[in-house]
Amino acid sequence: MTTPLPISPAAVHSTGRHRALKAMAVLALTAGLTLGDLTMAGAAQASALGDKIASQALGQYTSDNAEVRKRRYEGAANGVNAKNNCNFYTGFWTDPRNRRFDGTSAPRTGTNGATCGKSKGYMYIDGAKTWTTVNWKSRAWCSDFAKYTWYWGGAKVTGLNASAASFRDYGRANGTWHTRAQVAANTYVPKKGDAVSYDWEGDGIIDHVGVLTAYSTTYKAYFSVEGNSSDKLTYKNTKQSAVSPYVVGYTSPKPL
C-alpha cells in the first residue's frame, strides 16, 4: 500500500489551503500510478527529519506556485530552459542578504553568455523570513539544491558546500556515511531525506548528488529529486537501483 507524502508548510509558498491540498492530491496520484510495490518509507523506516527533507524536495518539484515552478529550469526566470547553469538555488546560497549566505560568489552570466534570470523565494533577512526576489547565479547546482532541502527540512548543513563531494565528507565527519556495499549487504537501509552520491566515471570522484524521497527494501530501489539533472530539476520516480555501480553511497542528515 502506498502513502502520499505529507506536504510541509515550508515546502511551497501558498496563498491558500487549496494549494496544499492540490499538491497532496498530485503526490497521491503519482504514488498510485508509479510506485506499485515501491513503498514510501514510513515512520518505522525514516525519521521525522527525513520526512521533512523529502517533503521539501518533492514540494520544489510539484508546487503550483508560479515563482517556485520557475526553479525547475535553468536560464531565464520565465521557465525557459536555457541549459546554462543559471539557477535559483545557487542564487539563494550566494545572496549576502541571506542569513545562510555561504560566503561564495557565482556569476550572474550563464555558460551561454546570457544574463541569469530571477524569481522569488524565502530567505531569512535581518531575522525575518522574507519572500523576496532572488537573483539566479550560474554554477553546477546539484549540491546547492540538496543542501537547500536539508536546510529547510531542519537538518544541520555545516560542512556542506557547492561540491557534490561535500555530502560524502559531511557523512564521514558526522558518522552518517553509508556505502553501496553496506546496502548490498543489508547492513544499511537507505531512508527518505538521505543524499545519494554518484560517480559516473568510476574514478572515485563524486560527480552528482540527489535527495531520496522513497525507498523499497523489496527491490533495493529508490525515488529521488535531483537538481542539475539533464540541466533541470528532475523527479526520478522510476525504480533506481540502490546498488547501481554508479552509486557510491548515502549520507543521512543530522538534526540541528
BALUMKE-938596 format. One record per atom (N, C-alpha, C): atom name; x, y, z. Coordinates in Angstrom, 3 decimals, decimal comma. Layout:
REM BALUMKE-938596
CA; X; Y; Z
...
REM end
This chain:
REM BALUMKE-938596
N; 0,852; -1,187; 0,000
CA; 0,000; 0,000; 0,000
C; 0,884; 1,231; 0,000
N; 0,552; 2,214; -0,791
CA; 1,338; 3,424; -0,865
C; 0,684; 4,520; -0,053
N; 1,499; 5,439; 0,425
CA; 1,009; 6,531; 1,242
C; 1,486; 7,839; 0,665
N; 0,566; 8,801; 0,379
CA; 1,011; 10,081; -0,154
C; 1,876; 10,807; 0,856
N; 2,917; 11,474; 0,373
CA; 3,835; 12,181; 1,241
C; 3,186; 13,456; 1,738
N; 3,195; 13,728; 3,055
CA; 2,600; 14,962; 3,553
C; 3,392; 16,170; 3,081
N; 2,697; 17,272; 2,869
CA; 3,330; 18,496; 2,423
C; 3,710; 19,341; 3,628
N; 4,976; 19,707; 3,715
CA; 5,431; 20,591; 4,779
C; 4,979; 22,009; 4,481
N; 4,519; 22,769; 5,466
CA; 4,116; 24,150; 5,219
C; 5,223; 24,979; 4,598
N; 6,479; 24,636; 4,882
CA; 7,592; 25,414; 4,335
C; 7,984; 24,976; 2,939
N; 7,401; 23,881; 2,455
CA; 7,844; 23,331; 1,178
C; 7,468; 24,211; 0,006
N; 6,318; 24,887; 0,090
CA; 5,881; 25,725; -1,002
C; 5,348; 27,032; -0,451
N; 5,382; 28,083; -1,260
CA; 4,769; 29,349; -0,891
C; 3,333; 29,287; -1,371
N; 2,372; 29,256; -0,451
CA; 0,981; 29,063; -0,812
C; 0,143; 30,239; -0,361
N; -0,832; 30,600; -1,164
CA; -1,738; 31,674; -0,790
C; -3,039; 31,132; -0,233
N; -3,143; 29,842; -0,045
CA; -4,365; 29,276; 0,498
C; -4,264; 27,778; 0,683
N; -5,158; 27,228; 1,478
CA; -5,128; 25,811; 1,809
C; -5,324; 24,952; 0,571
N; -6,019; 25,461; -0,442
CA; -6,320; 24,646; -1,623
C; -5,057; 24,222; -2,342
N; -4,001; 25,032; -2,298
CA; -2,766; 24,669; -2,983
C; -2,110; 23,473; -2,326
N; -2,107; 23,477; -1,000
CA; -1,520; 22,334; -0,293
C; -2,310; 21,071; -0,578
N; -3,640; 21,197; -0,596
CA; -4,482; 20,035; -0,882
C; -4,258; 19,534; -2,299
N; -4,101; 20,479; -3,229
CA; -3,849; 20,086; -4,617
C; -2,518; 19,357; -4,733
N; -1,484; 19,878; -4,057
CA; -0,178; 19,226; -4,107
C; -0,236; 17,827; -3,524
N; -0,992; 17,641; -2,414
CA; -1,141; 16,325; -1,818
C; -1,838; 15,377; -2,782
N; -2,850; 15,898; -3,502
CA; -3,567; 15,062; -4,461
C; -2,647; 14,623; -5,590
N; -1,789; 15,547; -6,059
CA; -0,850; 15,213; -7,122
C; 0,102; 14,119; -6,671
N; 0,612; 14,250; -5,444
CA; 1,540; 13,244; -4,936
C; 0,855; 11,900; -4,759
N; -0,393; 11,923; -4,290
CA; -1,124; 10,675; -4,115
C; -1,352; 9,986; -5,450
N; -1,707; 10,784; -6,467
CA; -1,924; 10,223; -7,797
C; -0,630; 9,656; -8,355
N; 0,465; 10,419; -8,207
CA; 1,757; 9,954; -8,686
C; 2,146; 8,651; -8,019
N; 1,920; 8,567; -6,705
CA; 2,257; 7,345; -5,973
C; 1,462; 6,170; -6,510
N; 0,163; 6,377; -6,731
CA; -0,681; 5,292; -7,190
C; -0,324; 4,812; -8,581
N; 0,139; 5,740; -9,418
CA; 0,423; 5,382; -10,800
C; 1,813; 4,776; -10,987
N; 2,774; 5,201; -10,173
CA; 4,150; 4,833; -10,472
C; 4,835; 3,979; -9,421
N; 4,334; 3,975; -8,199
CA; 5,070; 3,293; -7,159
C; 4,915; 1,780; -7,195
N; 3,697; 1,302; -7,383
CA; 3,470; -0,134; -7,335
C; 3,906; -0,675; -5,989
N; 4,842; -1,631; -6,003
CA; 5,341; -2,204; -4,765
C; 6,425; -1,349; -4,113
N; 6,809; -0,243; -4,759
CA; 7,804; 0,641; -4,174
C; 7,098; 1,534; -3,172
N; 7,292; 1,297; -1,910
CA; 6,510; 1,983; -0,893
C; 7,242; 3,177; -0,321
N; 6,457; 4,198; 0,014
CA; 7,020; 5,345; 0,687
C; 7,532; 4,909; 2,055
N; 8,725; 5,344; 2,398
CA; 9,282; 4,988; 3,693
C; 8,438; 5,596; 4,792
N; 7,963; 4,787; 5,745
CA; 7,088; 5,261; 6,805
C; 7,861; 5,568; 8,058
N; 7,116; 5,692; 9,150
CA; 7,727; 6,088; 10,419
C; 8,742; 5,074; 10,899
N; 8,520; 3,791; 10,568
CA; 9,452; 2,759; 11,019
C; 10,751; 2,799; 10,245
N; 10,755; 3,447; 9,086
CA; 11,943; 3,433; 8,225
C; 12,670; 4,763; 8,186
N; 11,968; 5,832; 8,426
CA; 12,595; 7,142; 8,285
C; 12,227; 8,036; 9,448
N; 13,122; 8,885; 9,816
CA; 12,879; 9,826; 10,904
C; 12,007; 10,971; 10,411
N; 11,494; 11,730; 11,366
CA; 10,708; 12,907; 11,008
C; 11,549; 13,879; 10,198
N; 12,837; 13,936; 10,487
CA; 13,728; 14,814; 9,734
C; 13,783; 14,404; 8,275
N; 13,936; 13,114; 8,011
CA; 13,962; 12,624; 6,641
C; 12,661; 12,901; 5,916
N; 11,533; 12,754; 6,628
CA; 10,235; 13,052; 6,033
C; 10,163; 14,513; 5,596
N; 10,646; 15,415; 6,456
CA; 10,583; 16,841; 6,149
C; 11,462; 17,188; 4,954
N; 12,636; 16,574; 4,891
CA; 13,538; 16,841; 3,772
C; 12,935; 16,333; 2,463
N; 12,392; 15,123; 2,483
CA; 11,763; 14,570; 1,282
C; 10,582; 15,429; 0,845
N; 9,833; 15,941; 1,832
CA; 8,709; 16,815; 1,522
C; 9,185; 18,104; 0,868
N; 10,290; 18,644; 1,363
CA; 10,867; 19,834; 0,741
C; 11,261; 19,556; -0,705
N; 11,932; 18,436; -0,933
CA; 12,395; 18,105; -2,280
C; 11,220; 17,945; -3,238
N; 10,213; 17,188; -2,815
CA; 9,041; 16,994; -3,671
C; 8,257; 18,285; -3,848
N; 8,203; 19,105; -2,790
CA; 7,488; 20,372; -2,889
C; 8,098; 21,292; -3,926
N; 9,423; 21,263; -4,063
CA; 10,073; 22,082; -5,083
C; 9,665; 21,649; -6,485
N; 9,411; 20,365; -6,650
CA; 9,065; 19,845; -7,974
C; 7,572; 19,936; -8,275
N; 6,722; 19,751; -7,257
CA; 5,277; 19,637; -7,505
C; 4,500; 20,916; -7,257
N; 5,125; 21,924; -6,678
CA; 4,402; 23,159; -6,359
C; 3,740; 23,760; -7,593
N; 2,539; 24,324; -7,392
CA; 1,874; 25,011; -8,495
C; 2,048; 26,530; -8,378
N; 2,866; 26,974; -7,409
CA; 3,162; 28,390; -7,298
C; 4,036; 28,819; -8,470
N; 3,673; 29,886; -9,142
CA; 4,369; 30,305; -10,363
C; 5,845; 30,585; -10,122
N; 6,177; 31,188; -8,990
CA; 7,574; 31,509; -8,711
C; 8,389; 30,249; -8,432
N; 7,805; 29,305; -7,713
CA; 8,515; 28,064; -7,402
C; 8,707; 27,217; -8,645
N; 7,721; 27,208; -9,515
CA; 7,821; 26,385; -10,724
C; 8,947; 26,854; -11,648
N; 9,304; 28,122; -11,571
CA; 10,415; 28,612; -12,390
C; 11,725; 27,913; -12,029
N; 11,826; 27,434; -10,793
CA; 13,076; 26,834; -10,315
C; 13,400; 25,511; -10,999
N; 12,440; 24,935; -11,681
CA; 12,657; 23,623; -12,282
C; 13,578; 23,676; -13,495
N; 13,808; 24,884; -14,017
CA; 14,599; 25,002; -15,244
C; 15,731; 25,991; -15,072
N; 16,796; 25,773; -15,800
CA; 17,911; 26,709; -15,827
C; 17,601; 27,859; -16,784
N; 18,303; 28,983; -16,590
CA; 18,230; 30,067; -17,557
C; 17,415; 31,238; -17,104
N; 16,496; 31,664; -17,958
CA; 15,655; 32,816; -17,656
C; 14,572; 32,422; -16,655
N; 14,110; 33,413; -15,893
CA; 13,109; 33,147; -14,864
C; 11,712; 32,929; -15,443
N; 11,573; 32,957; -16,761
CA; 10,264; 32,725; -17,367
C; 9,998; 31,233; -17,598
N; 10,902; 30,382; -17,116
CA; 10,675; 28,949; -17,231
C; 11,289; 28,327; -18,459
N; 11,963; 29,135; -19,288
CA; 12,618; 28,594; -20,475
C; 13,942; 27,968; -20,062
N; 14,141; 26,706; -20,400
CA; 15,355; 26,010; -20,021
C; 16,474; 26,349; -21,008
N; 17,369; 27,244; -20,570
CA; 18,466; 27,665; -21,443
C; 19,685; 26,768; -21,312
N; 19,657; 25,830; -20,344
CA; 20,765; 24,900; -20,131
C; 22,091; 25,651; -19,985
N; 22,095; 26,641; -19,074
CA; 23,283; 27,474; -18,910
C; 23,746; 27,559; -17,454
N; 23,276; 26,629; -16,597
CA; 23,650; 26,548; -15,187
C; 23,066; 27,661; -14,328
N; 22,370; 28,632; -14,907
CA; 21,714; 29,659; -14,100
C; 20,572; 29,016; -13,327
N; 20,535; 29,215; -12,002
CA; 19,503; 28,557; -11,214
C; 19,216; 29,304; -9,921
N; 18,041; 29,049; -9,374
CA; 17,581; 29,702; -8,149
C; 18,416; 29,311; -6,940
N; 18,756; 28,041; -6,810
CA; 19,349; 27,519; -5,570
C; 20,740; 28,088; -5,321
N; 21,529; 28,234; -6,366
CA; 22,824; 28,892; -6,207
C; 22,633; 30,356; -5,846
N; 21,626; 30,987; -6,452
CA; 21,310; 32,375; -6,098
C; 20,964; 32,526; -4,630
N; 20,245; 31,561; -4,089
CA; 19,860; 31,575; -2,680
C; 21,094; 31,558; -1,785
N; 22,001; 30,612; -2,032
CA; 23,154; 30,441; -1,153
C; 24,189; 31,546; -1,295
N; 24,231; 32,219; -2,433
CA; 25,259; 33,238; -2,667
C; 24,749; 34,659; -2,473
N; 23,558; 34,815; -1,922
CA; 22,989; 36,149; -1,675
C; 23,461; 36,655; -0,312
N; 24,237; 37,738; -0,268
CA; 24,760; 38,239; 1,012
C; 23,670; 38,650; 2,001
N; 22,450; 38,923; 1,517
CA; 21,362; 39,288; 2,429
C; 20,878; 38,098; 3,239
N; 21,126; 36,903; 2,712
CA; 20,598; 35,673; 3,288
C; 21,326; 35,321; 4,589
N; 20,581; 35,000; 5,622
CA; 21,192; 34,569; 6,875
C; 22,110; 33,375; 6,653
N; 21,800; 32,547; 5,657
CA; 22,603; 31,362; 5,367
C; 23,545; 31,583; 4,184
N; 23,917; 32,815; 3,924
CA; 24,892; 33,128; 2,883
C; 26,124; 32,231; 3,052
N; 26,531; 31,552; 1,974
CA; 27,621; 30,582; 2,111
C; 29,009; 31,182; 1,949
N; 29,072; 32,493; 1,737
CA; 30,367; 33,160; 1,647
C; 31,045; 33,037; 0,302
N; 30,369; 32,418; -0,675
CA; 30,946; 32,271; -2,008
C; 30,228; 33,177; -2,999
N; 30,767; 33,245; -4,183
CA; 30,134; 34,005; -5,256
C; 30,021; 33,127; -6,490
N; 29,119; 33,501; -7,368
CA; 28,934; 32,803; -8,642
C; 28,470; 33,841; -9,650
N; 28,797; 33,668; -10,917
CA; 28,460; 34,689; -11,911
C; 26,959; 34,806; -12,189
N; 26,550; 36,029; -12,538
CA; 25,173; 36,281; -12,970
C; 25,035; 36,054; -14,471
N; 26,083; 35,545; -15,081
CA; 26,065; 35,239; -16,510
C; 26,183; 33,741; -16,694
N; 25,287; 33,169; -17,484
CA; 25,276; 31,737; -17,700
C; 26,361; 31,276; -18,647
N; 26,490; 29,981; -18,770
CA; 27,509; 29,417; -19,653
C; 27,247; 29,734; -21,120
N; 26,033; 30,183; -21,441
CA; 25,719; 30,570; -22,819
C; 25,916; 32,065; -23,043
N; 26,439; 32,769; -22,023
CA; 26,696; 34,198; -22,158
C; 25,524; 35,089; -21,816
N; 24,365; 34,510; -21,537
CA; 23,175; 35,304; -21,225
C; 23,103; 35,600; -19,734
N; 22,478; 36,723; -19,400
CA; 22,280; 37,087; -18,001
C; 21,280; 36,135; -17,368
N; 21,599; 35,675; -16,167
CA; 20,705; 34,749; -15,468
C; 19,391; 35,434; -15,093
N; 18,351; 34,629; -14,948
CA; 17,046; 35,141; -14,575
C; 16,950; 35,449; -13,093
N; 15,736; 35,628; -12,620
CA; 15,469; 35,887; -11,219
C; 14,061; 35,416; -10,900
N; 13,810; 35,110; -9,659
CA; 12,466; 34,732; -9,217
C; 12,410; 34,933; -7,713
N; 11,235; 34,751; -7,144
CA; 11,063; 34,992; -5,714
C; 11,162; 33,711; -4,902
N; 11,599; 33,880; -3,673
CA; 11,694; 32,755; -2,754
C; 11,881; 33,266; -1,347
N; 11,838; 32,353; -0,387
CA; 12,025; 32,725; 1,008
C; 13,508; 32,767; 1,378
N; 13,875; 33,769; 2,151
CA; 15,171; 33,838; 2,808
C; 14,942; 34,501; 4,161
N; 15,816; 34,196; 5,119
CA; 15,815; 34,935; 6,373
C; 16,725; 36,142; 6,201
N; 16,127; 37,326; 6,276
CA; 16,852; 38,575; 6,114
C; 16,618; 39,430; 7,361
N; 17,690; 39,796; 8,036
CA; 17,595; 40,584; 9,268
C; 16,661; 39,914; 10,275
N; 16,749; 38,582; 10,345
CA; 15,985; 37,840; 11,336
C; 14,559; 37,514; 10,962
N; 14,106; 37,968; 9,808
CA; 12,715; 37,732; 9,404
C; 12,658; 36,881; 8,139
N; 11,747; 35,911; 8,116
CA; 11,547; 35,096; 6,927
C; 10,822; 35,942; 5,890
N; 11,489; 36,181; 4,768
CA; 11,015; 37,160; 3,793
C; 10,880; 36,547; 2,409
N; 9,743; 36,763; 1,775
CA; 9,507; 36,349; 0,388
C; 10,046; 37,459; -0,492
N; 11,140; 37,216; -1,179
CA; 11,866; 38,286; -1,851
C; 12,445; 37,811; -3,180
N; 12,865; 38,734; -3,993
CA; 13,488; 38,391; -5,273
C; 14,887; 37,828; -5,060
N; 15,160; 36,700; -5,705
CA; 16,468; 36,056; -5,650
C; 17,076; 36,093; -7,048
N; 18,245; 36,692; -7,158
CA; 18,956; 36,721; -8,438
C; 19,643; 35,378; -8,660
N; 19,295; 34,730; -9,757
CA; 19,892; 33,430; -10,050
C; 21,376; 33,590; -10,375
N; 22,140; 32,545; -10,051
CA; 23,569; 32,532; -10,349
C; 23,895; 31,240; -11,106
N; 25,093; 31,215; -11,712
CA; 25,457; 30,100; -12,587
C; 26,621; 29,297; -12,023
N; 26,356; 28,033; -11,677
CA; 27,376; 27,038; -11,360
C; 26,664; 25,684; -11,282
N; 27,429; 24,614; -11,291
CA; 26,829; 23,289; -11,122
C; 26,066; 23,293; -9,797
N; 24,807; 22,861; -9,802
CA; 23,945; 23,168; -8,663
C; 23,250; 21,981; -8,009
N; 23,663; 20,756; -8,302
CA; 23,013; 19,611; -7,650
C; 23,190; 19,669; -6,133
N; 24,376; 20,052; -5,684
CA; 24,626; 20,146; -4,249
C; 23,876; 21,319; -3,632
N; 23,809; 22,449; -4,345
CA; 23,063; 23,596; -3,836
C; 21,594; 23,243; -3,618
N; 21,028; 22,444; -4,530
CA; 19,640; 22,019; -4,361
C; 19,489; 21,081; -3,168
N; 20,331; 20,056; -3,082
CA; 20,227; 19,096; -1,989
C; 20,416; 19,783; -0,636
N; 21,382; 20,671; -0,567
CA; 21,629; 21,416; 0,677
C; 20,418; 22,269; 1,038
N; 19,750; 22,837; 0,040
CA; 18,550; 23,655; 0,257
C; 17,451; 22,830; 0,915
N; 17,230; 21,619; 0,419
CA; 16,169; 20,781; 1,001
C; 16,527; 20,365; 2,427
N; 17,782; 20,118; 2,692
CA; 18,216; 19,780; 4,053
C; 18,032; 20,974; 4,980
N; 18,394; 22,146; 4,500
CA; 18,276; 23,360; 5,331
C; 16,832; 23,616; 5,732
N; 15,936; 23,664; 4,745
CA; 14,536; 23,954; 5,052
C; 13,850; 22,768; 5,726
N; 14,420; 21,581; 5,600
CA; 13,879; 20,419; 6,295
C; 14,309; 20,336; 7,748
N; 15,257; 21,191; 8,155
CA; 15,665; 21,238; 9,545
C; 16,919; 20,459; 9,882
N; 17,742; 20,173; 8,870
CA; 18,974; 19,415; 9,108
C; 20,168; 20,349; 9,300
N; 21,174; 19,832; 9,932
CA; 22,455; 20,523; 10,037
C; 23,093; 20,565; 8,653
N; 23,529; 21,740; 8,203
CA; 24,158; 21,859; 6,884
C; 25,604; 22,323; 6,975
N; 26,114; 22,488; 8,184
CA; 27,508; 22,885; 8,361
C; 28,433; 21,843; 7,716
N; 29,333; 22,312; 6,881
CA; 30,250; 21,420; 6,183
C; 29,838; 21,135; 4,752
N; 28,593; 21,444; 4,400
CA; 28,131; 21,259; 3,026
C; 28,447; 22,497; 2,204
N; 28,782; 22,292; 0,946
CA; 29,063; 23,411; 0,054
C; 28,612; 23,060; -1,361
N; 29,089; 23,800; -2,345
CA; 28,626; 23,605; -3,723
C; 29,167; 22,349; -4,381
N; 30,098; 21,679; -3,730
CA; 30,663; 20,448; -4,282
C; 29,798; 19,252; -3,918
N; 29,493; 18,412; -4,905
CA; 28,713; 17,205; -4,624
C; 29,430; 16,311; -3,624
N; 30,749; 16,336; -3,641
CA; 31,536; 15,505; -2,725
C; 31,378; 15,919; -1,270
N; 30,874; 17,146; -1,030
CA; 30,753; 17,621; 0,351
C; 29,753; 16,799; 1,153
N; 28,799; 16,144; 0,484
CA; 27,843; 15,313; 1,218
C; 28,525; 14,056; 1,753
N; 29,417; 13,458; 0,976
CA; 30,173; 12,323; 1,490
C; 31,083; 12,767; 2,631
N; 31,733; 13,917; 2,466
CA; 32,603; 14,441; 3,519
C; 31,801; 14,698; 4,798
N; 30,609; 15,267; 4,639
CA; 29,716; 15,526; 5,776
C; 29,377; 14,218; 6,481
N; 29,030; 13,201; 5,692
CA; 28,662; 11,914; 6,265
C; 29,804; 11,281; 7,036
N; 30,995; 11,366; 6,480
CA; 32,162; 10,809; 7,168
C; 32,450; 11,565; 8,454
N; 32,284; 12,898; 8,426
CA; 32,557; 13,712; 9,607
C; 31,520; 13,507; 10,708
N; 30,289; 13,188; 10,308
CA; 29,201; 13,061; 11,276
C; 28,788; 11,618; 11,557
N; 29,511; 10,666; 10,970
CA; 29,194; 9,260; 11,194
C; 27,912; 8,807; 10,532
N; 27,524; 9,464; 9,418
CA; 26,274; 9,114; 8,736
C; 26,493; 8,721; 7,279
N; 27,726; 8,376; 6,909
CA; 28,031; 7,939; 5,543
C; 27,875; 6,422; 5,460
N; 27,152; 5,960; 4,411
CA; 26,898; 4,534; 4,235
C; 27,214; 4,176; 2,778
N; 28,041; 3,189; 2,571
CA; 28,467; 2,827; 1,225
C; 27,438; 1,939; 0,520
N; 27,582; 1,857; -0,787
CA; 26,750; 0,954; -1,590
C; 26,918; -0,483; -1,110
N; 28,130; -0,851; -0,728
CA; 28,380; -2,212; -0,254
C; 27,583; -2,522; 1,015
N; 27,406; -1,540; 1,877
CA; 26,608; -1,750; 3,080
C; 25,141; -2,002; 2,730
N; 24,655; -1,308; 1,712
CA; 23,272; -1,525; 1,269
C; 23,147; -2,925; 0,675
N; 24,099; -3,317; -0,140
CA; 24,077; -4,649; -0,757
C; 24,121; -5,748; 0,298
N; 24,833; -5,481; 1,386
CA; 24,975; -6,481; 2,453
C; 23,848; -6,394; 3,487
N; 22,904; -5,497; 3,258
CA; 21,765; -5,302; 4,168
C; 22,183; -4,828; 5,562
N; 23,320; -4,142; 5,633
CA; 23,720; -3,564; 6,913
C; 23,324; -2,096; 7,013
N; 22,816; -1,556; 5,900
CA; 22,216; -0,221; 5,932
C; 21,046; -0,171; 4,967
N; 19,957; 0,444; 5,405
CA; 18,771; 0,639; 4,572
C; 18,621; 2,135; 4,304
N; 18,755; 2,575; 3,059
CA; 18,579; 3,999; 2,750
C; 17,201; 4,500; 3,194
N; 17,141; 5,790; 3,489
CA; 15,916; 6,381; 4,022
C; 15,562; 7,670; 3,286
N; 14,301; 8,048; 3,392
CA; 13,886; 9,346; 2,857
C; 14,743; 10,442; 3,468
N; 15,123; 11,407; 2,642
CA; 15,935; 12,510; 3,111
C; 17,419; 12,270; 2,969
N; 17,838; 11,011; 2,759
CA; 19,248; 10,718; 2,523
C; 19,712; 11,370; 1,218
N; 20,977; 11,748; 1,182
CA; 21,588; 12,222; -0,062
C; 22,307; 11,053; -0,706
N; 22,004; 10,790; -1,971
CA; 22,667; 9,716; -2,699
C; 23,765; 10,323; -3,556
N; 24,971; 9,767; -3,471
CA; 26,126; 10,290; -4,199
C; 26,476; 9,379; -5,367
N; 26,805; 10,001; -6,517
CA; 27,091; 9,262; -7,741
C; 28,508; 9,529; -8,247
N; 29,072; 8,516; -8,881
CA; 30,352; 8,622; -9,584
C; 30,127; 8,030; -10,969
N; 29,992; 8,889; -11,976
CA; 29,637; 8,411; -13,313
C; 30,787; 7,665; -13,993
N; 32,023; 8,096; -13,772
CA; 33,168; 7,521; -14,491
C; 33,875; 6,406; -13,732
N; 33,498; 6,190; -12,478
CA; 34,164; 5,171; -11,688
C; 35,588; 5,535; -11,320
N; 35,867; 6,834; -11,233
CA; 37,226; 7,288; -10,949
C; 37,407; 7,735; -9,499
N; 36,388; 7,487; -8,670
CA; 36,482; 7,858; -7,270
C; 36,075; 9,284; -6,973
N; 35,718; 10,039; -8,004
CA; 35,289; 11,427; -7,825
C; 33,770; 11,495; -7,807
N; 33,203; 12,140; -6,792
CA; 31,746; 12,302; -6,714
C; 31,323; 13,349; -7,738
N; 30,441; 12,946; -8,654
CA; 30,023; 13,829; -9,736
C; 28,661; 14,470; -9,514
N; 27,831; 13,865; -8,673
CA; 26,441; 14,309; -8,610
C; 25,830; 13,838; -7,294
N; 24,772; 14,538; -6,852
CA; 24,083; 14,159; -5,624
C; 22,587; 14,443; -5,771
N; 21,754; 13,579; -5,182
CA; 20,310; 13,763; -5,203
C; 19,729; 13,486; -3,824
N; 18,418; 13,678; -3,680
CA; 17,738; 13,503; -2,395
C; 16,681; 12,414; -2,517
N; 16,756; 11,407; -1,665
CA; 15,795; 10,302; -1,695
C; 14,426; 10,746; -1,180
N; 13,381; 10,326; -1,896
CA; 12,007; 10,604; -1,469
C; 11,229; 9,334; -1,172
N; 11,780; 8,165; -1,536
CA; 11,130; 6,881; -1,262
C; 12,163; 5,772; -1,404
N; 11,922; 4,660; -0,694
CA; 12,827; 3,521; -0,794
C; 12,055; 2,221; -0,634
N; 12,443; 1,188; -1,376
CA; 11,854; -0,136; -1,284
C; 12,905; -1,149; -0,865
N; 12,677; -1,820; 0,258
CA; 13,590; -2,888; 0,671
C; 13,414; -4,107; -0,221
N; 12,214; -4,287; -0,765
CA; 11,949; -5,431; -1,644
C; 12,824; -5,388; -2,886
N; 12,907; -4,215; -3,487
CA; 13,646; -4,068; -4,744
C; 15,029; -3,440; -4,576
N; 15,359; -3,001; -3,348
CA; 16,563; -2,202; -3,152
C; 16,594; -1,084; -4,192
N; 15,528; -0,315; -4,217
CA; 15,364; 0,743; -5,208
C; 14,779; 1,985; -4,555
N; 15,004; 3,125; -5,200
CA; 14,569; 4,387; -4,614
C; 14,032; 5,343; -5,670
N; 13,294; 6,353; -5,179
CA; 12,908; 7,513; -5,961
C; 13,753; 8,678; -5,441
N; 13,948; 9,705; -6,269
CA; 14,714; 10,863; -5,826
C; 14,314; 12,112; -6,593
N; 14,645; 13,272; -6,003
CA; 14,576; 14,552; -6,701
C; 15,999; 15,071; -6,771
N; 16,425; 15,498; -7,977
CA; 17,818; 15,874; -8,190
C; 17,933; 17,153; -9,002
N; 18,719; 18,085; -8,500
CA; 18,985; 19,318; -9,218
C; 20,087; 19,124; -10,235
N; 20,073; 19,954; -11,268
CA; 21,093; 19,905; -12,319
C; 21,190; 18,519; -12,948
N; 20,046; 17,864; -13,067
CA; 19,964; 16,570; -13,719
C; 19,367; 16,787; -15,112
N; 20,164; 16,559; -16,150
CA; 19,761; 16,898; -17,528
C; 19,400; 18,371; -17,609
N; 20,174; 19,195; -16,915
CA; 20,055; 20,655; -16,951
C; 18,740; 21,169; -16,374
N; 18,164; 20,452; -15,428
CA; 16,912; 20,904; -14,805
C; 16,719; 20,173; -13,481
N; 15,645; 20,527; -12,780
CA; 15,254; 19,801; -11,584
C; 14,423; 18,608; -12,032
N; 14,803; 17,410; -11,582
CA; 14,171; 16,189; -12,079
C; 13,653; 15,342; -10,929
N; 12,417; 14,864; -11,074
CA; 11,842; 13,899; -10,132
C; 11,995; 12,528; -10,765
N; 12,878; 11,713; -10,230
CA; 13,133; 10,380; -10,770
C; 12,226; 9,381; -10,061
N; 11,051; 9,199; -10,613
CA; 10,038; 8,353; -9,977
C; 9,886; 7,008; -10,676
N; 11,022; 6,442; -11,059
CA; 11,085; 5,052; -11,505
C; 12,056; 4,334; -10,579
N; 12,024; 3,026; -10,575
CA; 12,849; 2,258; -9,642
C; 14,330; 2,372; -10,003
N; 15,057; 3,137; -9,216
CA; 16,502; 3,276; -9,396
C; 17,211; 2,317; -8,437
N; 18,096; 1,527; -8,952
CA; 18,779; 0,542; -8,126
C; 19,678; 1,208; -7,087
N; 19,468; 0,837; -5,839
CA; 20,265; 1,397; -4,745
C; 21,685; 0,871; -4,749
N; 21,931; -0,206; -5,512
CA; 23,275; -0,784; -5,574
C; 23,846; -0,696; -6,988
N; 23,373; 0,292; -7,737
CA; 23,921; 0,545; -9,069
C; 25,415; 0,845; -8,962
N; 26,204; 0,424; -9,952
CA; 27,644; 0,718; -9,912
C; 27,942; 2,219; -9,927
N; 26,964; 3,039; -10,339
CA; 27,166; 4,485; -10,341
C; 26,963; 5,094; -8,958
N; 26,278; 4,376; -8,076
CA; 26,028; 4,880; -6,727
C; 27,232; 4,580; -5,838
N; 27,746; 5,610; -5,181
CA; 28,878; 5,433; -4,266
C; 28,370; 5,152; -2,859
N; 27,329; 5,902; -2,450
CA; 26,788; 5,697; -1,117
C; 25,751; 6,723; -0,749
N; 25,386; 6,732; 0,527
CA; 24,294; 7,565; 1,027
C; 24,722; 8,290; 2,300
N; 24,310; 9,535; 2,408
CA; 24,576; 10,315; 3,618
C; 23,255; 10,665; 4,271
N; 23,116; 10,329; 5,554
CA; 21,929; 10,686; 6,313
C; 22,135; 12,033; 6,987
N; 21,087; 12,846; 7,076
CA; 21,211; 14,159; 7,694
C; 21,264; 14,078; 9,211
N; 21,910; 15,052; 9,803
CA; 21,914; 15,213; 11,250
C; 20,986; 16,367; 11,611
N; 20,214; 16,239; 12,671
CA; 19,340; 17,349; 13,074
C; 20,154; 18,519; 13,593
N; 19,560; 19,676; 13,584
CA; 20,219; 20,855; 14,122
C; 20,474; 20,700; 15,618
REM end
